[in-house]
């Protein structure tokens, strides 16, 4: 007889949040590699709710810079993405 484990709601919510965050990080990396400042800005805005407060300010800066100085925004995004991925 096969017993299935039931995932606790809190554990499921955390796993879903991590997957969402990883997906957004991948989207930001894609935007940088494709020179898409509009998408980078959108990803940064969407990610704000998923990160600690001190990193939220950095995401706001990336979102603004993506429209003004894409190269600088990409550099800041790369550092932020590495930090959030735990590298």
N, C-alpha and C positions, 0 to 999 in steps of 0.2 A: 504494500500500500504506500503510495507516494503522499507525503505530507507537504503541503505548501505553506510557506511562511507568509505571514501578513505583515506588510511594512507599516510601521507606525505613521500616523498622519504627519507628525513633525519631521520625521526622517524623510518621508516622501516630499514634503514641501522644501526641505533643504536640498535634496538631490535635484529637484526641479529648478530651484534658484541657481544652483551651481551650473547646471546645463544651460540655463538661459544666459548666465554671465559668460560662459565659455563661447556660446554662439555669438554674443555681441562682440566679444574680443576678436573672434575670427572675422566677423564682419568689418570691424575697424581695421584689422590687418589687411583685409581684401581692399578696402577703400584706399588705404595708403599705397598699396602696390599697384593700384589702378589709377592713381591720381584723382580720386573722386572726393573732393573736399566737402561737397554737400552730404554725401553718405557718411563720411567721417564725423561731421558735425552732428548728424542725426544719431549715430551710434553713441557718441559721447553723451548726448542728452539722455538717451534711453538708459544708459548704464549708471547714471548718477544715483538712482535710487538703490542700486545694488552694492555700492561700495561704502567704506568708512568715510566719515565726514571730511577728514583731512585730504582724501583723494577726490572728493566731490569738487573741490575748488579747482583742482588740476583738470578735471574733465570739463568744467565750464570754460577754462582757458583754452583747452584743445578745441572745443566747439566754436569758440569765437575766432581763434587763430585759423581754423580750417577755411574760413572765408577771406582772411586777410593775408596770411602767409602760410601757404600749404606746406612748404618745406619744414618750417619750424613746428607746425602742428604735427607733422609726421614724426619728427624727431621726438617730440614730447610724448606722442602716442606710443611709440615703440618702447620707451622707457616705462611708461605707465602699464602697458600691456604685459611686459616682462614681470613687473612688480606684482600685478594682479594674478598672474599665472604661477607665481611663487618661484620664478627662476632666479 
